[in-house]
């Protein structure tokens, strides 16, 4: 999860990899690549390069994340994990 599209709002995304330092906006920091799918069609979305220290790791499966995104939040992850 990252703060997107603006401060105080958060989006669920998928970590797709690490940004090579050569292409990073600031070579003194480490960056990750994140895909944030849109609702209700997850084949479209946003590709972001994010500082790793701004990522919030959620304890949910990819399937639970997709259900949350596609349903627009109606289907939420099982909180009993």
C-alpha positions in Angstrom: 0.0 0.0 0.0 1.3 3.5 -0.8 0.1 7.0 -0.3 -1.5 7.7 -3.7 -3.0 9.7 -5.4 -2.4 12.4 -2.8 -1.2 12.8 0.8 -3.6 11.2 3.2 -5.1 8.8 0.6 -3.8 5.2 0.2 -4.0 2.7 -2.7 -3.3 -1.0 -2.7 -0.7 -1.9 -5.3 1.5 -4.8 -6.3 5.3 -4.7 -5.8 6.7 -5.6 -9.3 10.4 -5.2 -8.7 13.3 -3.1 -7.6 14.3 0.0 -9.6 17.9 -0.2 -10.8 19.9 2.6 -9.1 21.0 3.8 -12.6 17.4 4.8 -13.4 16.3 5.9 -9.9 15.3 9.5 -9.4 17.8 9.8 -6.5 20.7 7.3 -6.4 21.2 7.7 -2.7 17.8 6.1 -2.0 16.4 2.7 -3.0 13.2 2.6 -5.1 10.6 -0.1 -5.9 8.3 -0.4 -8.9 4.6 -0.7 -8.1 1.6 -1.4 -10.2 -1.7 0.0 -8.9 -4.7 -1.5 -10.7 -7.9 0.4 -11.2 -11.4 -0.6 -10.2 -13.3 -2.5 -11.6 -10.9 -3.3 -14.5 -7.6 -4.3 -13.0 -5.9 -4.6 -16.4 -5.5 -0.9 -16.4 -3.7 1.1 -13.7 -0.8 3.2 -12.7 2.9 2.3 -12.8 4.8 4.1 -10.0 8.4 4.3 -8.9 8.3 4.7 -5.1 10.9 5.1 -2.4 11.0 1.8 -0.6 10.7 3.4 2.8 7.2 4.7 1.8 5.8 1.3 1.1 3.4 -0.2 3.6 3.4 -4.0 3.5 0.0 -5.6 4.0 -0.4 -9.1 5.4 -2.8 -10.3 2.7 -2.5 -12.6 -0.3 -2.5 -11.5 -3.9 -5.9 -13.0 -4.3 -7.3 -11.0 -1.4 -5.8 -7.8 -2.8 -7.4 -8.4 -6.2 -10.8 -9.2 -4.6 -10.5 -5.9 -2.6 -9.6 -3.9 -5.7 -12.1 -5.5 -8.2 -15.0 -5.2 -5.7 -14.2 -1.6 -4.9 -13.7 -2.5 -1.2 -16.9 -4.5 -0.8 -14.9 -7.7 -0.4 -12.4 -7.2 2.3 -9.6 -9.6 3.4 -10.2 -12.1 6.2 -9.3 -10.3 9.4 -8.7 -13.5 11.3 -5.3 -14.1 9.9 
